[in-house]
Amino acid sequence: MERDLIAITEYCIRYDIEPSFIDSLEETGIILLTNIDQEKFIRMEQLPEIDRYIHFHYDLQINIEGIDAIRHLLNKVSSMQEEIQQLKQQLAVGK
């Protein structure tokens, strides 16, 4: 289990970001952190997602609320793409 986790302090040092940014992502419900012995950890499967949010915030100057809105819209687009694929498959079977 612990191999699947990275400490926030270690992650923030490695990527030169503020721990408060990660805390803000958690507070708004954008990411989920794991608490072990009063230390917070990030699950490895969330790293690509967090990397994207870091890019939005530090490179594009998008605030936490904007990141949440973008995340919501990207999830909607993904959901719609899946629905389109299912509909295409249904149409192909019906021919």
PyMOL commands that place a pseudoatom at each C-alpha (Angstrom):
pseudoatom trace, name=CA, resn=MET, resi=1, chain=A, elem=C, hetatm=0, pos=[0.000, 0.000, 0.000]
pseudoatom trace, name=CA, resn=GLU, resi=2, chain=A, elem=C, hetatm=0, pos=[2.716, 2.480, 0.942]
pseudoatom trace, name=CA, resn=ARG, resi=3, chain=A, elem=C, hetatm=0, pos=[4.422, 1.947, -2.422]
pseudoatom trace, name=CA, resn=ASP, resi=4, chain=A, elem=C, hetatm=0, pos=[1.332, 3.454, -4.006]
pseudoatom trace, name=CA, resn=LEU, resi=5, chain=A, elem=C, hetatm=0, pos=[1.707, 6.652, -1.973]
pseudoatom trace, name=CA, resn=ILE, resi=6, chain=A, elem=C, hetatm=0, pos=[4.018, 9.653, -2.052]
pseudoatom trace, name=CA, resn=ALA, resi=7, chain=A, elem=C, hetatm=0, pos=[4.297, 12.130, 0.823]
pseudoatom trace, name=CA, resn=ILE, resi=8, chain=A, elem=C, hetatm=0, pos=[3.120, 15.631, -0.009]
pseudoatom trace, name=CA, resn=THR, resi=9, chain=A, elem=C, hetatm=0, pos=[6.307, 17.113, 1.419]
pseudoatom trace, name=CA, resn=GLU, resi=10, chain=A, elem=C, hetatm=0, pos=[8.449, 14.926, -0.844]
pseudoatom trace, name=CA, resn=TYR, resi=11, chain=A, elem=C, hetatm=0, pos=[6.275, 15.636, -3.897]
pseudoatom trace, name=CA, resn=CYS, resi=12, chain=A, elem=C, hetatm=0, pos=[6.317, 19.396, -3.314]
pseudoatom trace, name=CA, resn=ILE, resi=13, chain=A, elem=C, hetatm=0, pos=[10.085, 19.487, -2.898]
pseudoatom trace, name=CA, resn=ARG, resi=14, chain=A, elem=C, hetatm=0, pos=[10.623, 17.370, -6.011]
pseudoatom trace, name=CA, resn=TYR, resi=15, chain=A, elem=C, hetatm=0, pos=[8.354, 19.540, -8.183]
pseudoatom trace, name=CA, resn=ASP, resi=16, chain=A, elem=C, hetatm=0, pos=[9.053, 22.868, -6.457]
pseudoatom trace, name=CA, resn=ILE, resi=17, chain=A, elem=C, hetatm=0, pos=[5.441, 23.660, -5.590]
pseudoatom trace, name=CA, resn=GLU, resi=18, chain=A, elem=C, hetatm=0, pos=[3.790, 24.967, -2.447]
pseudoatom trace, name=CA, resn=PRO, resi=19, chain=A, elem=C, hetatm=0, pos=[2.163, 22.381, -0.143]
pseudoatom trace, name=CA, resn=SER, resi=20, chain=A, elem=C, hetatm=0, pos=[-0.708, 24.860, 0.273]
pseudoatom trace, name=CA, resn=PHE, resi=21, chain=A, elem=C, hetatm=0, pos=[-1.579, 24.291, -3.407]
pseudoatom trace, name=CA, resn=ILE, resi=22, chain=A, elem=C, hetatm=0, pos=[-2.035, 20.550, -2.783]
pseudoatom trace, name=CA, resn=ASP, resi=23, chain=A, elem=C, hetatm=0, pos=[-4.005, 21.351, 0.382]
pseudoatom trace, name=CA, resn=SER, resi=24, chain=A, elem=C, hetatm=0, pos=[-6.274, 23.671, -1.621]
pseudoatom trace, name=CA, resn=LEU, resi=25, chain=A, elem=C, hetatm=0, pos=[-6.919, 20.943, -4.183]
pseudoatom trace, name=CA, resn=GLU, resi=26, chain=A, elem=C, hetatm=0, pos=[-7.932, 18.624, -1.356]
pseudoatom trace, name=CA, resn=GLU, resi=27, chain=A, elem=C, hetatm=0, pos=[-10.080, 21.227, 0.430]
pseudoatom trace, name=CA, resn=THR, resi=28, chain=A, elem=C, hetatm=0, pos=[-12.124, 21.853, -2.713]
pseudoatom trace, name=CA, resn=GLY, resi=29, chain=A, elem=C, hetatm=0, pos=[-12.557, 18.116, -3.332]
pseudoatom trace, name=CA, resn=ILE, resi=30, chain=A, elem=C, hetatm=0, pos=[-10.509, 18.079, -6.528]
pseudoatom trace, name=CA, resn=ILE, resi=31, chain=A, elem=C, hetatm=0, pos=[-8.180, 15.395, -5.148]
pseudoatom trace, name=CA, resn=LEU, resi=32, chain=A, elem=C, hetatm=0, pos=[-8.277, 12.969, -2.242]
pseudoatom trace, name=CA, resn=LEU, resi=33, chain=A, elem=C, hetatm=0, pos=[-5.319, 12.609, 0.085]
pseudoatom trace, name=CA, resn=THR, resi=34, chain=A, elem=C, hetatm=0, pos=[-4.489, 9.760, 2.448]
pseudoatom trace, name=CA, resn=ASN, resi=35, chain=A, elem=C, hetatm=0, pos=[-3.553, 10.540, 6.042]
pseudoatom trace, name=CA, resn=ILE, resi=36, chain=A, elem=C, hetatm=0, pos=[-1.097, 8.250, 7.812]
pseudoatom trace, name=CA, resn=ASP, resi=37, chain=A, elem=C, hetatm=0, pos=[0.420, 9.182, 11.172]
pseudoatom trace, name=CA, resn=GLN, resi=38, chain=A, elem=C, hetatm=0, pos=[-0.454, 12.875, 10.759]
pseudoatom trace, name=CA, resn=GLU, resi=39, chain=A, elem=C, hetatm=0, pos=[1.221, 13.064, 7.355]
pseudoatom trace, name=CA, resn=LYS, resi=40, chain=A, elem=C, hetatm=0, pos=[-0.651, 13.475, 4.079]
pseudoatom trace, name=CA, resn=PHE, resi=41, chain=A, elem=C, hetatm=0, pos=[0.048, 11.302, 1.033]
pseudoatom trace, name=CA, resn=ILE, resi=42, chain=A, elem=C, hetatm=0, pos=[-0.934, 11.374, -2.629]
pseudoatom trace, name=CA, resn=ARG, resi=43, chain=A, elem=C, hetatm=0, pos=[-1.961, 8.157, -4.370]
pseudoatom trace, name=CA, resn=MET, resi=44, chain=A, elem=C, hetatm=0, pos=[0.278, 7.396, -7.345]
pseudoatom trace, name=CA, resn=GLU, resi=45, chain=A, elem=C, hetatm=0, pos=[-2.711, 7.021, -9.692]
pseudoatom trace, name=CA, resn=GLN, resi=46, chain=A, elem=C, hetatm=0, pos=[-3.570, 10.689, -9.034]
pseudoatom trace, name=CA, resn=LEU, resi=47, chain=A, elem=C, hetatm=0, pos=[-0.163, 11.991, -10.140]
pseudoatom trace, name=CA, resn=PRO, resi=48, chain=A, elem=C, hetatm=0, pos=[-1.019, 12.576, -13.824]
pseudoatom trace, name=CA, resn=GLU, resi=49, chain=A, elem=C, hetatm=0, pos=[-4.117, 14.468, -12.742]
pseudoatom trace, name=CA, resn=ILE, resi=50, chain=A, elem=C, hetatm=0, pos=[-2.171, 16.566, -10.219]
pseudoatom trace, name=CA, resn=ASP, resi=51, chain=A, elem=C, hetatm=0, pos=[0.525, 17.265, -12.815]
pseudoatom trace, name=CA, resn=ARG, resi=52, chain=A, elem=C, hetatm=0, pos=[-2.187, 18.680, -15.066]
pseudoatom trace, name=CA, resn=TYR, resi=53, chain=A, elem=C, hetatm=0, pos=[-3.492, 20.886, -12.239]
pseudoatom trace, name=CA, resn=ILE, resi=54, chain=A, elem=C, hetatm=0, pos=[0.040, 22.125, -11.518]
pseudoatom trace, name=CA, resn=HIS, resi=55, chain=A, elem=C, hetatm=0, pos=[0.373, 23.100, -15.181]
pseudoatom trace, name=CA, resn=PHE, resi=56, chain=A, elem=C, hetatm=0, pos=[-2.989, 24.906, -15.076]
pseudoatom trace, name=CA, resn=HIS, resi=57, chain=A, elem=C, hetatm=0, pos=[-2.088, 26.792, -11.917]
pseudoatom trace, name=CA, resn=TYR, resi=58, chain=A, elem=C, hetatm=0, pos=[1.606, 27.610, -12.269]
pseudoatom trace, name=CA, resn=ASP, resi=59, chain=A, elem=C, hetatm=0, pos=[1.985, 27.863, -16.048]
pseudoatom trace, name=CA, resn=LEU, resi=60, chain=A, elem=C, hetatm=0, pos=[-1.438, 29.181, -17.048]
pseudoatom trace, name=CA, resn=GLN, resi=61, chain=A, elem=C, hetatm=0, pos=[-2.184, 31.145, -13.837]
pseudoatom trace, name=CA, resn=ILE, resi=62, chain=A, elem=C, hetatm=0, pos=[-5.577, 29.457, -13.318]
pseudoatom trace, name=CA, resn=ASN, resi=63, chain=A, elem=C, hetatm=0, pos=[-6.918, 29.607, -9.764]
pseudoatom trace, name=CA, resn=ILE, resi=64, chain=A, elem=C, hetatm=0, pos=[-8.360, 26.658, -7.822]
pseudoatom trace, name=CA, resn=GLU, resi=65, chain=A, elem=C, hetatm=0, pos=[-11.948, 27.538, -8.767]
pseudoatom trace, name=CA, resn=GLY, resi=66, chain=A, elem=C, hetatm=0, pos=[-10.955, 27.645, -12.434]
pseudoatom trace, name=CA, resn=ILE, resi=67, chain=A, elem=C, hetatm=0, pos=[-9.193, 24.295, -12.133]
pseudoatom trace, name=CA, resn=ASP, resi=68, chain=A, elem=C, hetatm=0, pos=[-12.347, 22.811, -10.616]
pseudoatom trace, name=CA, resn=ALA, resi=69, chain=A, elem=C, hetatm=0, pos=[-14.465, 24.203, -13.470]
pseudoatom trace, name=CA, resn=ILE, resi=70, chain=A, elem=C, hetatm=0, pos=[-12.036, 22.892, -16.097]
pseudoatom trace, name=CA, resn=ARG, resi=71, chain=A, elem=C, hetatm=0, pos=[-11.951, 19.486, -14.387]
pseudoatom trace, name=CA, resn=HIS, resi=72, chain=A, elem=C, hetatm=0, pos=[-15.742, 19.352, -14.422]
pseudoatom trace, name=CA, resn=LEU, resi=73, chain=A, elem=C, hetatm=0, pos=[-15.892, 20.271, -18.118]
pseudoatom trace, name=CA, resn=LEU, resi=74, chain=A, elem=C, hetatm=0, pos=[-13.190, 17.741, -19.068]
pseudoatom trace, name=CA, resn=ASN, resi=75, chain=A, elem=C, hetatm=0, pos=[-15.107, 15.017, -17.223]
pseudoatom trace, name=CA, resn=LYS, resi=76, chain=A, elem=C, hetatm=0, pos=[-18.271, 15.993, -19.122]
pseudoatom trace, name=CA, resn=VAL, resi=77, chain=A, elem=C, hetatm=0, pos=[-16.429, 15.853, -22.460]
pseudoatom trace, name=CA, resn=SER, resi=78, chain=A, elem=C, hetatm=0, pos=[-14.996, 12.441, -21.593]
pseudoatom trace, name=CA, resn=SER, resi=79, chain=A, elem=C, hetatm=0, pos=[-18.423, 11.161, -20.613]
pseudoatom trace, name=CA, resn=MET, resi=80, chain=A, elem=C, hetatm=0, pos=[-19.921, 12.451, -23.846]
pseudoatom trace, name=CA, resn=GLN, resi=81, chain=A, elem=C, hetatm=0, pos=[-17.138, 10.839, -25.898]
pseudoatom trace, name=CA, resn=GLU, resi=82, chain=A, elem=C, hetatm=0, pos=[-17.861, 7.499, -24.231]
pseudoatom trace, name=CA, resn=GLU, resi=83, chain=A, elem=C, hetatm=0, pos=[-21.556, 7.894, -24.977]
pseudoatom trace, name=CA, resn=ILE, resi=84, chain=A, elem=C, hetatm=0, pos=[-20.797, 8.686, -28.626]
pseudoatom trace, name=CA, resn=GLN, resi=85, chain=A, elem=C, hetatm=0, pos=[-18.631, 5.554, -28.873]
pseudoatom trace, name=CA, resn=GLN, resi=86, chain=A, elem=C, hetatm=0, pos=[-21.447, 3.437, -27.421]
pseudoatom trace, name=CA, resn=LEU, resi=87, chain=A, elem=C, hetatm=0, pos=[-23.950, 4.921, -29.842]
pseudoatom trace, name=CA, resn=LYS, resi=88, chain=A, elem=C, hetatm=0, pos=[-21.614, 4.288, -32.782]
pseudoatom trace, name=CA, resn=GLN, resi=89, chain=A, elem=C, hetatm=0, pos=[-21.242, 0.681, -31.699]
pseudoatom trace, name=CA, resn=GLN, resi=90, chain=A, elem=C, hetatm=0, pos=[-25.007, 0.295, -31.426]
pseudoatom trace, name=CA, resn=LEU, resi=91, chain=A, elem=C, hetatm=0, pos=[-25.427, 1.749, -34.901]
pseudoatom trace, name=CA, resn=ALA, resi=92, chain=A, elem=C, hetatm=0, pos=[-22.778, -0.580, -36.311]
pseudoatom trace, name=CA, resn=VAL, resi=93, chain=A, elem=C, hetatm=0, pos=[-24.510, -3.615, -34.807]
pseudoatom trace, name=CA, resn=GLY, resi=94, chain=A, elem=C, hetatm=0, pos=[-27.858, -2.485, -36.201]
pseudoatom trace, name=CA, resn=LYS, resi=95, chain=A, elem=C, hetatm=0, pos=[-26.624, -2.423, -39.814]
for i in range(1, 95): cmd.bond("trace and resi %d" % i, "trace and resi %d" % (i + 1))
show_as sticks, trace
zoom trace
